[in-house]
Amino acid sequence: MEEIDTLRSILPSFYNERLDEVERAFIEQSASANGLADFITTSYPTPSGTEESVMSTGSKPLRLLKFWFAGCYPCLWQQPHEAELLANYPEVDLVYVAHSTEKSAWQEYLDEHQPPTDLQLYVPQKERAVIKASAGTTGAPTYVMVDDQGEIVCRPCPKPSDSLLSEMIVGALER
């Protein structure tokens, strides 16, 4: 991921804008509204051993879903930015959605890295298609935000390190 960022940093802005357009189009093509609606209402395992859905996890007006997998360095890099975002916007629940990860590696990751949220769901590896239909990609980290009615605010969303996400949160809260 760092190599891609380095390469993009030397490209003229026009090329970066075009790459962003292509990425958004690919994600929109891969994702489906029904896929996300089904995903956020389906129950998945939590670290405590219970099962919950995105919509039953948390209670705030906005839910920012982080699709991630163990071993994802960019996912770790976003954690301080996620903590700052949560401190600045108490109206947002951050829900970590682990995928493409063995269940034992998921628990080890949570124990070792202490994510800035206790809202955690585990999607079994065999359900990769569910991740692709809801997030539009199996890349990580990928962020998707829904409101408390399950309506899509953004998919994909900017990463917490990007100030545009804060602007989107403010806009969603003003609706």
ZADO-766005 format. One record per residue: chain; x, y, z of N, C-alpha, C, O, CB in turn. Coordinates in steps of 0.02 Angstrom, whole numbers. Glycine has a CB too. Example, Ala and Ser with C-alpha at 12.3 -4.5 7.8 and 13.67 -1.06 7.14 Angstrom:
# ZADO-766005
A,660,-284,390,615,-225,390,660,-165,390,712,-166,423,565,-224,452
A,642,-112,354,684,-53,357,645,2,394,670,57,402,704,-30,286
***
This chain:
# ZADO-766005
A,42,-60,0,0,0,0,43,62,0,28,111,-35,-47,0,60
A,97,62,38,141,120,40,171,134,-29,179,191,-48,197,110,91
A,186,80,-67,214,89,-134,164,123,-180,183,166,-220,234,21,-163
A,101,104,-174,49,136,-214,44,210,-196,40,252,-241,-19,101,-205
A,43,225,-132,40,295,-111,99,334,-137,92,392,-157,36,299,-34
A,158,304,-135,218,337,-161,212,351,-235,226,406,-258,281,294,-147
A,190,301,-272,181,310,-344,128,364,-359,138,406,-404,160,244,-377
A,74,363,-322,21,413,-334,45,483,-317,22,531,-346,-41,396,-293
A,91,489,-269,114,555,-249,154,590,-304,160,651,-304,157,550,-186
A,181,552,-351,220,583,-405,179,592,-469,203,622,-516,281,541,-420
A,119,566,-470,75,574,-528,43,643,-528,28,670,-475,22,520,-530
A,32,671,-586,-6,734,-589,-76,724,-562,-103,668,-564,-9,761,-662
A,-106,777,-536,-171,771,-503,-225,743,-550,-269,706,-527,-194,840,-478
A,-221,759,-614,-270,732,-661,-271,656,-660,-325,625,-659,-255,756,-732
A,-212,625,-659,-209,552,-659,-236,523,-593,-270,472,-593,-137,529,-670
A,-221,556,-538,-247,533,-474,-323,538,-472,-357,494,-447,-217,573,-416
A,-349,592,-500,-422,600,-502,-453,545,-544,-505,517,-526,-441,669,-531
A,-422,529,-600,-448,476,-644,-444,408,-609,-491,368,-614,-408,475,-710
A,-389,395,-574,-383,333,-536,-438,328,-484,-466,275,-473,-314,327,-504
A,-453,384,-450,-506,384,-400,-574,369,-432,-614,331,-404,-509,453,-365
A,-586,398,-491,-649,385,-527,-655,311,-545,-708,281,-536,-653,428,-590
A,-602,283,-571,-602,212,-590,-615,168,-529,-654,120,-532,-536,193,-624
A,-582,184,-473,-591,145,-411,-664,149,-388,-694,99,-370,-543,170,-356
A,-692,210,-387,-762,218,-365,-809,179,-411,-856,146,-387,-782,292,-365
A,-798,182,-476,-841,146,-523,-836,71,-512,-887,36,-514,-822,163,-596
A,-776,46,-500,-767,-25,-487,-804,-46,-424,-838,-98,-423,-692,-42,-481
A,-798,-6,-372,-831,-23,-308,-907,-21,-316,-942,-65,-291,-809,24,-253
A,-932,31,-350,-1005,35,-361,-1030,-25,-400,-1085,-50,-387,-1022,100,-397
A,-991,-46,-449,-1011,-103,-490,-1012,-168,-449,-1055,-210,-459,-964,-111,-550
A,-964,-174,-403,-959,-235,-363,-1009,-236,-306,-1033,-289,-286,-889,-241,-336
A,-1025,-178,-279,-1069,-173,-221,-1141,-171,-243,-1157,-154,-300,-1052,-111,-179
A,-1184,-189,-198,-1256,-183,-212,-1291,-158,-150,-1271,-174,-94,-1285,-251,-236
A,-1343,-118,-161,-1382,-92,-104,-1412,-150,-64,-1413,-148,-3,-1437,-44,-127
A,-1437,-200,-100,-1467,-258,-65,-1414,-296,-26,-1427,-320,29,-1501,-304,-115
A,-1353,-300,-54,-1299,-334,-19,-1283,-302,47,-1273,-336,98,-1237,-336,-62
A,-1281,-235,48,-1268,-200,110,-1327,-206,158,-1318,-217,217,-1252,-126,96
A,-1388,-199,132,-1447,-204,174,-1450,-273,207,-1466,-279,267,-1511,-192,134
A,-1435,-325,169,-1435,-392,198,-1380,-399,250,-1390,-427,303,-1426,-445,142
A,-1321,-372,233,-1264,-378,279,-1278,-345,347,-1265,-375,399,-1202,-347,248
A,-1303,-284,346,-1311,-247,409,-1366,-275,454,-1370,-257,513,-1325,-174,395
A,-1408,-319,427,-1461,-349,468,-1447,-423,485,-1487,-454,520,-1527,-344,433
A,-1392,-450,460,-1373,-519,474,-1328,-521,535,-1284,-478,543,-1338,-552,413
A,-1339,-569,579,-1299,-575,640,-1234,-613,627,-1232,-662,591,-1339,-609,695
A,-1181,-588,658,-1114,-618,653,-1084,-623,723,-1105,-587,768,-1068,-578,606
A,-1035,-667,733,-1003,-675,798,-968,-612,823,-940,-573,784,-953,-732,796
A,-971,-602,888,-935,-548,922,-880,-581,965,-881,-642,975,-983,-504,966
A,-832,-542,989,-780,-572,1032,-807,-605,1095,-775,-651,1121,-730,-518,1052
A,-865,-584,1119,-893,-614,1180,-927,-680,1167,-947,-715,1214,-942,-566,1212
A,-933,-699,1103,-965,-762,1086,-1038,-756,1068,-1069,-805,1046,-959,-809,1143
A,-1067,-697,1076,-1136,-686,1055,-1137,-671,980,-1084,-666,949,-1170,-628,1096
A,-1196,-663,953,-1202,-643,883,-1244,-580,880,-1296,-575,913,-1233,-700,839
A,-1221,-532,840,-1257,-469,832,-1252,-447,760,-1208,-469,723,-1228,-415,879
A,-1297,-403,740,-1294,-373,674,-1266,-302,681,-1263,-275,737,-1364,-373,640
A,-1247,-273,626,-1223,-204,627,-1277,-159,657,-1262,-115,697,-1205,-180,555
A,-1339,-170,637,-1393,-126,661,-1410,-137,734,-1439,-93,765,-1454,-137,618
A,-1394,-195,762,-1407,-205,834,-1346,-188,876,-1349,-185,937,-1428,-278,847
A,-1289,-176,842,-1228,-157,877,-1225,-81,879,-1231,-48,827,-1164,-187,841
A,-1215,-54,937,-1212,19,942,-1281,49,941,-1331,15,927,-1169,48,887
A,-1284,114,955,-1349,147,959,-1346,219,935,-1394,257,945,-1375,145,1030
A,-1293,238,903,-1284,308,884,-1314,321,814,-1329,274,778,-1210,328,885
A,-1323,384,797,-1354,400,732,-1316,375,670,-1346,362,618,-1362,474,726
A,-1250,369,676,-1210,345,620,-1167,286,640,-1140,283,695,-1166,402,592
A,-1160,239,593,-1115,182,604,-1064,182,547,-1082,177,489,-1155,115,606
A,-1001,187,566,-947,183,518,-919,112,522,-891,92,573,-891,237,532
A,-926,75,468,-902,6,466,-832,6,437,-818,36,386,-950,-39,424
A,-788,-29,471,-719,-37,446,-711,-111,428,-710,-154,472,-665,-15,500
A,-705,-124,364,-692,-192,340,-617,-201,340,-581,-164,307,-724,-205,269
A,-593,-251,375,-521,-261,384,-505,-335,390,-550,-376,396,-495,-223,447
A,-441,-351,389,-419,-419,402,-352,-417,439,-315,-368,434,-412,-460,337
A,-338,-470,476,-276,-474,515,-216,-471,467,-217,-501,413,-273,-539,557
A,-165,-434,486,-105,-427,446,-109,-367,399,-62,-356,360,-94,-488,405
A,-161,-328,402,-169,-269,360,-135,-209,393,-163,-180,440,-245,-255,346
A,-76,-192,369,-39,-135,399,-77,-69,391,-81,-31,440,30,-129,366
A,-105,-53,333,-143,9,328,-202,12,377,-222,66,398,-169,19,257
A,-228,-46,395,-283,-48,444,-258,-24,512,-291,15,547,-312,-119,450
A,-198,-46,531,-169,-25,594,-153,50,593,-163,85,642,-105,-65,610
A,-128,73,536,-108,143,529,-168,190,540,-158,246,562,-78,155,461
A,-228,167,525,-288,209,532,-312,213,605,-351,258,621,-343,182,489
A,-290,168,648,-317,166,717,-312,232,755,-362,252,785,-282,112,756
A,-256,267,755,-255,331,791,-304,382,761,-334,422,797,-184,360,790
A,-312,380,696,-359,426,662,-431,407,680,-473,451,688,-349,424,585
A,-444,342,686,-510,320,707,-525,343,778,-581,366,792,-515,243,703
A,-476,338,823,-486,360,892,-501,434,894,-545,456,931,-423,344,935
A,-465,473,855,-477,545,852,-547,560,824,-582,604,850,-423,580,809
A,-567,524,773,-632,533,743,-687,519,795,-736,557,800,-641,488,682
A,-680,465,832,-730,448,883,-733,501,938,-786,516,964,-714,380,913
A,-675,529,956,-674,582,1007,-708,645,981,-742,680,1019,-601,597,1028
A,-699,660,918,-728,721,889,-802,714,871,-839,763,869,-690,741,828
A,-824,653,858,-893,641,837,-924,585,879,-926,527,858,-896,622,762
A,-949,603,939,-979,552,982,-1043,523,954,-1071,475,981,-992,582,1051
A,-1068,551,898,-1128,525,867,-1114,466,820,-1159,440,788,-1163,580,828
A,-1051,445,816,-1030,392,771,-1009,330,810,-969,334,856,-973,415,725
A,-1038,273,791,-1014,208,815,-967,181,761,-985,180,702,-1074,158,829
A,-909,158,781,-862,126,735,-869,51,746,-860,26,802,-788,150,746
A,-885,14,693,-894,-58,697,-840,-91,655,-838,-82,594,-966,-79,674
A,-796,-129,687,-745,-166,652,-776,-230,625,-807,-268,662,-684,-182,699
A,-767,-242,560,-793,-302,528,-733,-341,501,-704,-323,450,-844,-285,471
A,-716,-395,536,-658,-436,515,-681,-485,462,-734,-516,467,-627,-474,576
A,-639,-492,410,-653,-541,357,-587,-568,332,-533,-542,348,-694,-508,299
A,-590,-620,292,-530,-651,262,-478,-667,315,-418,-661,302,-500,-604,209
A,-500,-686,373,-457,-698,431,-481,-760,468,-541,-770,476,-457,-636,478
A,-435,-801,491,-453,-857,534,-479,-828,600,-456,-776,623,-391,-905,547
A,-527,-861,629,-558,-836,690,-506,-828,746,-510,-779,784,-614,-882,713
A,-459,-874,752,-408,-869,805,-363,-807,793,-343,-774,841,-365,-933,807
A,-347,-793,730,-306,-734,714,-345,-669,730,-315,-619,749,-285,-735,640
A,-411,-671,722,-453,-614,738,-447,-597,812,-435,-540,831,-527,-628,719
A,-455,-647,855,-450,-637,927,-380,-612,947,-374,-567,988,-466,-702,965
A,-329,-642,918,-260,-622,933,-249,-549,913,-218,-511,950,-210,-667,896
A,-274,-529,856,-267,-461,832,-300,-412,882,-270,-362,901,-299,-453,762
A,-361,-428,902,-397,-384,948,-359,-378,1014,-353,-323,1042,-468,-410,961
A,-333,-434,1039,-296,-432,1102,-232,-392,1096,-214,-354,1141,-280,-503,1125
A,-197,-401,1040,-132,-368,1031,-137,-294,1014,-98,-254,1039,-93,-404,977
A,-185,-276,971,-186,-207,945,-237,-161,976,-236,-101,963,-198,-210,872
A,-282,-186,1016,-330,-145,1053,-362,-91,1009,-348,-31,1019,-296,-113,1112
A,-405,-110,962,-438,-60,920,-477,-9,962,-494,-23,1020,-486,-94,870
A,-490,50,934,-522,104,973,-597,95,983,-631,141,1004,-510,169,939
A,-623,36,968,-694,22,978,-703,-49,1004,-663,-94,989,-733,32,912
A,-756,-59,1043,-772,-125,1067,-824,-159,1021,-842,-217,1033,-799,-122,1139
A,-846,-124,971,-897,-151,925,-861,-190,871,-831,-162,825,-941,-95,895
A,-863,-256,877,-825,-300,833,-871,-356,807,-909,-386,844,-765,-330,870
A,-865,-369,742,-901,-425,711,-852,-466,670,-803,-439,642,-960,-400,667
A,-864,-531,666,-821,-576,628,-863,-609,573,-913,-642,587,-789,-630,675
A,-841,-600,511,-873,-632,454,-829,-690,432,-772,-679,413,-886,-581,395
A,-854,-751,435,-814,-809,417,-786,-804,346,-817,-773,302,-855,-873,424
A,-728,-834,335,-694,-830,271,-737,-854,213,-731,-829,157,-630,-870,273
A,-778,-902,226,-820,-931,172,-871,-881,146,-904,-893,96,-856,-993,197
A,-879,-824,180,-929,-774,160,-898,-713,127,-923,-657,134,-968,-753,221
A,-843,-723,90,-810,-667,54,-859,-631,8,-854,-570,0,-751,-693,14
A,-904,-668,-24,-951,-636,-70,-996,-586,-34,-1016,-535,-63,-995,-690,-104
A,-1011,-599,29,-1051,-553,69,-1013,-487,78,-1042,-433,73,-1068,-584,138
A,-949,-492,91,-908,-432,100,-906,-393,34,-914,-332,35,-836,-450,122
A,-895,-426,-20,-891,-392,-85,-958,-358,-102,-958,-302,-128,-871,-441,-140
A,-1013,-391,-88,-1079,-362,-103,-1095,-302,-58,-1130,-256,-79,-1133,-414,-96
A,-1070,-303,4,-1086,-248,50,-1036,-191,46,-1056,-133,48,-1089,-275,120
A,-971,-207,41,-920,-155,40,-898,-138,-31,-871,-84,-43,-860,-176,81
A,-909,-184,-78,-889,-173,-146,-820,-199,-162,-799,-199,-220,-892,-100,-162
A,-785,-221,-112,-716,-245,-120,-698,-288,-60,-731,-284,-8,-666,-185,-128
A,-647,-328,-67,-620,-363,-9,-554,-332,13,-519,-359,55,-611,-439,-25
A,-538,-275,-16,-478,-238,4,-488,-208,73,-544,-201,97,-461,-183,-47
A,-433,-191,104,-438,-164,172,-384,-111,183,-330,-115,154,-433,-220,225
A,-399,-62,225,-464,-52,256,-513,-19,206,-494,24,167,-458,-9,319
A,-574,-40,210,-628,-9,173,-680,14,223,-699,-24,269,-659,-59,120
A,-703,75,215,-752,104,261,-818,115,224,-820,136,167,-726,170,291
A,-872,100,260,-940,112,236,-978,142,294,-972,119,351,-974,45,210
A,-1018,194,281,-1056,224,335,-1131,221,319,-1152,235,263,-1035,298,346
A,-1169,201,370,-1242,199,365,-1271,238,423,-1239,247,475,-1268,125,365
A,-1333,262,414,-1366,296,469,-1405,246,511,-1402,186,497,-1413,352,442
A,-1440,270,561,-1474,224,607,-1535,190,575,-1566,146,606,-1496,262,669
A,-1552,209,514,-1605,175,477,-1577,126,426,-1614,92,391,-1649,227,441
A,-1510,122,423,-1478,77,376,-1467,106,307,-1447,71,261,-1518,15,370
A,-1480,171,299,-1470,204,235,-1396,219,225,-1361,238,273,-1512,270,230
A,-1372,210,164,-1302,221,149,-1287,296,151,-1320,336,118,-1284,192,80
A,-1236,314,190,-1210,383,192,-1153,388,142,-1150,435,102,-1187,403,264
A,-1107,339,144,-1054,336,94,-1028,265,89,-1024,228,138,-997,385,112
A,-1011,247,27,-983,181,13,-948,185,-53,-981,189,-105,-1038,125,13
A,-883,183,-55,-838,183,2,-833,252,31,-846,302,-2,-769,156,-19
A,-812,256,93,-801,319,127,-727,335,125,-685,290,118,-828,318,200
A,-711,399,132,-640,415,142,-615,383,206,-655,369,251,-629,493,143
A,-552,373,211,-523,345,272,-523,398,328,-524,458,312,-451,319,260
A,-523,378,390,-523,427,445,-465,477,443,-471,531,471,-522,391,510
A,-411,460,411,-355,506,404,-369,562,355,-331,610,350,-292,469,383
A,-424,557,317,-443,607,267,-497,653,297,-548,628,320,-468,573,202
A,-486,718,296,-533,765,326,-602,764,291,-651,787,320,-505,835,324
A,-604,738,231,-668,733,196,-718,689,234,-778,702,231,-657,705,126
A,-694,639,269,-740,597,308,-775,639,362,-835,630,373,-702,538,340
A,-738,682,395,-768,726,445,-823,769,414,-876,778,444,-715,771,478
A,-810,797,355,-860,837,321,-922,796,305,-978,820,311,-831,867,257
A,-912,734,286,-969,690,270,-1010,675,332,-1071,671,329,-945,625,237
A,-976,665,388,-1011,652,451,-1054,712,470,-1113,705,487,-961,636,508
A,-1025,772,466,-1062,832,483,-1123,839,437,-1178,853,461,-1017,895,477
A,-1114,828,373,-1169,831,326,-1224,781,341,-1284,797,338,-1144,820,256
A,-1204,720,359,-1254,668,375,-1292,684,439,-1351,670,444,-1219,599,382
A,-1257,714,487,-1290,731,550,-1338,790,542,-1386,797,580,-1238,748,603
A,-1326,832,491,-1370,890,480,-1432,871,441,-1479,911,438,-1332,944,443
A,-1434,812,411,-1493,792,372,-1553,781,416,-1607,764,391,-1479,729,332
***
